[in-house]
Amino acid sequence: MANKYVTIQNWGTDLVATSTSGATFVPLGSILADEVTLVLPASGVSIDVLCAGQIATPTKFFTIDAPSGYVIPLGRNIGEVMVRRTDNNNTPVNVRFSWRKFN
């Protein structure tokens, strides 16, 4: 019987601040990973999430409201996931994320 469990090769946590312009999407970073989990702890804040590598038109995105989190399967670079404040407010908010790379 084959092993049904996938081992984690590497993982990490970090945070990125939304842009000071408010309307600009900010990439999470440049790390090869199979999934990324976004965590938005600031209550009363919403962020737009753009997954550039998974859509044909870069104007398509989804929104998550705080406090919440969201897991995005990737299989590529987490820099293809970008965030901005939904209200385009120029006060940066920290978006925490964790990433995992499987064997």
N, C-alpha and C positions, 0 to 999 in steps of 0.2 A: 504494500500500500504506500503510495507516494505521500510525502509530507504536504499537508494542505495549508501549512502556515508559511507566511512570507516573513523573512527576517528583515529587520531594519539595518541597512548598511550605514546610514548616517542620518543625523537629525540636528535641528537647532531651533532657537527662538530669537526673535528680533522685533524691532518696531520701526515704523516709518511714519513721519509726520506728513499730513496733507500739505499741499502747496500754500504759500502765502498769497498767491493770486486768487485762490479759491476755485477757479474754474479749470485748472490744469490737472490732468491725471499724473500721479507720481508712481513709478514702478517700484515694486517691493525690493528688488535687488537683483543680483546676478548669481544665482545658485541653481545647480541642476538638482531637481527634486521630482518625485512622483506625485506628491500632493502638498498642498499648503492649506493651513487652517487660519482664517482671519478671525480676530477677536476684537470687537469694538466695545470697550468697557465704559466709555463716557456716556452717561444717560442723557437722552434728549438730542443725540446727534445721529444723523444718518450719513452713510457714505454710498457713493456710486462705485461699483466695481466693474472694470473693463478687463476682459480676458482676450487680449489681442490675438493670440495664437489659435483660438477656438472659434472665432467668428469671421465672417467675410467682410462685414462692414464695421469699422471701428466706432461707429456712433451707437452701437447696441451695447447695453450694459444692464446690470441689475442693481438693486438697492438693498442694503441691509440696515436695519435700525438697531440702535444700542438700547440696552445691553444685549448683545447676541454674538453669535459666531457662525462661520460658514466654512465648510470643507470643499476645496476645489481640487479634483483630480487633474494632474498635469501630464507627467511623463516628459517634461521639458524644463525649461528655465523659468523660475518664479518671477523673473523680470517681465514676463508676458502678462502678469497680473498687475493691474494699476488701480489706484484708488484716488478719489477726490471727495470733498464734502458735497452732499446733495444740495445744500442751500447756497453753495458757492461762496460761503463766508471766508474772509481772508484770515481768520484766526485758525492756525493749524491745530489739528487734533491728532493724537497718536493712535495709530492702528497697530495693534500687536499681531504678530503672526508666528506660527511654528511651521516648520517644513520637515518632510521625511523623504528619504531616498531609500527604496527597497532594493534587496539583492535581485 
